[in-house]
Amino acid sequence: MKKVFLWWLIAGSKGGENRARIILELKSRPYNANKLAEKLSLDYKTIRHHMNVLDENGIVQSTGEKYGALYFLSDEMEGNYDTFLSIWGEFKKNDE
């Protein structure tokens, strides 16, 4: 996973902050979309949109079907988590 790609996904595209918040939550444990929506105080449809973006880009994986699907970080994202944290730190610093 390239650092440039993670920069785009988090800091360079609309919704990047919400995607980063999802990644941070999924680092600690798997969630389904409904529980993530509750945890992050976001609309369920918003979470589903971001989960689709993250899934299509190999950031998350899921197990199960539709409503009950559990999402967790992909092995590749786990391996690049420190890079993600670095980008997230820069993004938040620039956001202040």
Secondary structure as a PSIPRED ss2 file (coil, helix, strand):
# PSIPRED VFORMAT (PSIPRED V4.0)

   1 M C   1.000  0.000  0.000
   2 K C   1.000  0.000  0.000
   3 K H   0.000  1.000  0.000
   4 V H   0.000  1.000  0.000
   5 F H   0.000  1.000  0.000
   6 L H   0.000  1.000  0.000
   7 W H   0.000  1.000  0.000
   8 W H   0.000  1.000  0.000
   9 L H   0.000  1.000  0.000
  10 I H   0.000  1.000  0.000
  11 A H   0.000  1.000  0.000
  12 G C   1.000  0.000  0.000
  13 S C   1.000  0.000  0.000
  14 K C   1.000  0.000  0.000
  15 G C   1.000  0.000  0.000
  16 G H   0.000  1.000  0.000
  17 E H   0.000  1.000  0.000
  18 N H   0.000  1.000  0.000
  19 R H   0.000  1.000  0.000
  20 A H   0.000  1.000  0.000
  21 R H   0.000  1.000  0.000
  22 I H   0.000  1.000  0.000
  23 I H   0.000  1.000  0.000
  24 L H   0.000  1.000  0.000
  25 E H   0.000  1.000  0.000
  26 L H   0.000  1.000  0.000
  27 K H   0.000  1.000  0.000
  28 S H   0.000  1.000  0.000
  29 R C   1.000  0.000  0.000
  30 P C   1.000  0.000  0.000
  31 Y E   0.000  0.000  1.000
  32 N C   1.000  0.000  0.000
  33 A H   0.000  1.000  0.000
  34 N H   0.000  1.000  0.000
  35 K H   0.000  1.000  0.000
  36 L H   0.000  1.000  0.000
  37 A H   0.000  1.000  0.000
  38 E H   0.000  1.000  0.000
  39 K H   0.000  1.000  0.000
  40 L H   0.000  1.000  0.000
  41 S C   1.000  0.000  0.000
  42 L C   1.000  0.000  0.000
  43 D C   1.000  0.000  0.000
  44 Y H   0.000  1.000  0.000
  45 K H   0.000  1.000  0.000
  46 T H   0.000  1.000  0.000
  47 I H   0.000  1.000  0.000
  48 R H   0.000  1.000  0.000
  49 H H   0.000  1.000  0.000
  50 H H   0.000  1.000  0.000
  51 M H   0.000  1.000  0.000
  52 N H   0.000  1.000  0.000
  53 V H   0.000  1.000  0.000
  54 L H   0.000  1.000  0.000
  55 D H   0.000  1.000  0.000
  56 E H   0.000  1.000  0.000
  57 N C   1.000  0.000  0.000
  58 G C   1.000  0.000  0.000
  59 I C   1.000  0.000  0.000
  60 V E   0.000  0.000  1.000
  61 Q E   0.000  0.000  1.000
  62 S E   0.000  0.000  1.000
  63 T E   0.000  0.000  1.000
  64 G C   1.000  0.000  0.000
  65 E C   1.000  0.000  0.000
  66 K H   0.000  1.000  0.000
  67 Y H   0.000  1.000  0.000
  68 G H   0.000  1.000  0.000
  69 A C   1.000  0.000  0.000
  70 L E   0.000  0.000  1.000
  71 Y E   0.000  0.000  1.000
  72 F E   0.000  0.000  1.000
  73 L E   0.000  0.000  1.000
  74 S C   1.000  0.000  0.000
  75 D H   0.000  1.000  0.000
  76 E H   0.000  1.000  0.000
  77 M H   0.000  1.000  0.000
  78 E H   0.000  1.000  0.000
  79 G H   0.000  1.000  0.000
  80 N C   1.000  0.000  0.000
  81 Y H   0.000  1.000  0.000
  82 D H   0.000  1.000  0.000
  83 T H   0.000  1.000  0.000
  84 F H   0.000  1.000  0.000
  85 L H   0.000  1.000  0.000
  86 S H   0.000  1.000  0.000
  87 I H   0.000  1.000  0.000
  88 W H   0.000  1.000  0.000
  89 G H   0.000  1.000  0.000
  90 E H   0.000  1.000  0.000
  91 F H   0.000  1.000  0.000
  92 K H   0.000  1.000  0.000
  93 K H   0.000  1.000  0.000
  94 N H   0.000  1.000  0.000
  95 D H   0.000  1.000  0.000
  96 E C   1.000  0.000  0.000
